Amino acid sequence: TKIISDLKKNPLEVAAHESEADEFLLMEREMAEKVIAILSEKYGVKPPQLIISDKCHEPNIGLYSDNKIMVCKTGVNLHVLAHEFWHHVQSENGMHMDEGEAEKFAV
């Protein structure tokens, strides 16, 4: 996604790739929403809101808070989604928000 943001900063290069970049980002969002819906059904929780942002920086590419999974565009991957989803399960079930458990779930 760094390449996409670079393309969007340079209008001369964007013309050829802008629609493809937007389509790719839409596909990533749809994939992420589908993963969250499947996991929510499997674990019996209401799906959290998904926020994908370009206003964050590594290493903080994912965060769970207040029924929201927030990920950077660079963090839209199964590992990050699963990790943050497990925090959602922990929250919904009144469990301690344990990083180790979320990481084990994601792996």
ABEGO torsion letter per residue (X at the ends): XAAAAAAAABAAAAAAAAAAAAAAAAAAAAAAAAAAAAAAAAAGBBBBBBBBBAABBOABABBBBGGBBBBBAAABBAAAAAAAAAAAAAAAAGBBBBAAAAAAAAX
